[in-house]
Every structure is written in structure tokens, then in C-alpha cells.
Amino acid sequence: MELYCEKINLICYLRAGTNIVIEYLLSGNLTEDQVKELFYFSIPGTDKKLEIVAEETGPMKRWHHEMTTVFKVGERYFKVCWFCGNTEYQENIYNKQPVEVVPQKEMIEVTRWIEAGTAAKTLCNSL
């Protein structure tokens, strides 16, 4: 499918369909403004945005902290790593390309401390 827009951006690709959006995300040639657009645009004719399915905050630095945001497009997932400004004077930085990811489930073991001889009361929670 041939697509023409004066300014090639995500909205043009959305009009063309999901497979074209995926091709756009995997191109590896997005500018910082085009990556930023993933977070703020609305799908034409609606007030819907790309579906964000996960967001993780990374270590804090002096002026920025690392963020990872995962979007769902069709049945596929893409993550964008970016930097969020810690003050109103620091702009967010979107200098990483989106990459395709797959969900992986983890089991986390938790140890709870309970009073000896009972399974119902946890420590400090026995009113």
C-alpha cells in the first residue's frame, strides 16, 4: 500500500492500518519528535491514544529519571525508553527508538511473618 502525506507522521500511518503502524515503529529512523508523538497524539476521528499497557520508572538522576513505556498495536507490543524531566525546566527526552517486546510472566515469592501457632494473624495486624 502506497501512502502519501506532506508530513510523514504517525497519524498518516494510522490512517493506513495496523501493519503500516508496525512498520513505522520498527523502521529505526524515527526522529525525537516522532517518538514523542507516540505519547501525545490522538487517533484521527477519535479521542483515543495508543494503548499504554505498562510503564516502569527507572533510577533517578539529578535532572531526569529513566522511564520505559510499553504500547500495544494490534496484537503486538512495543517499548520506548525515554527520560522524564525532574523539574518543570527539564524537558522530556525521547532519543531511543521503539523496539518490539513480548510479555514474560514472573512469579515473585513473598515471605510473610505470622505469629507462631496461628495462620490467620500477621505481625502487627491483630486488632
C-alpha positions, 0 to 999 in steps of 0.5 A: 500500500502506497501512502502519501502525506506532506508530513510523514507522521504517525497519524498518516500511518494510522490512517493506513492500518495496523501493519503500516503502524508496525512498520513505522515503529520498527523502521529505526529512523524515527526522529525525537519528535516522532517518538514523542508523538507516540505519547501525545497524539490522538487517533484521527476521528477519535479521542483515543491514544495508543494503548499504554499497557505498562510503564516502569520508572527507572533510577533517578538522576539529578535532572531526569529519571529513566522511564520505559513505556510499553504500547500495544498495536494490534496484537503486538507490543512495543517499548520506548525508553525515554527520560522524564524531566525532574523539574518543570525546566527539564524537558522530556527526552525521547532519543531511543527508538521503539523496539518490539517486546513480548510479555514474560510472566514472573512469579515473585515469592513473598515471605510473610511473618505470622505469629507462631501457632496461628495462620490467620494473624500477621505481625502487627495486624491483630486488632 
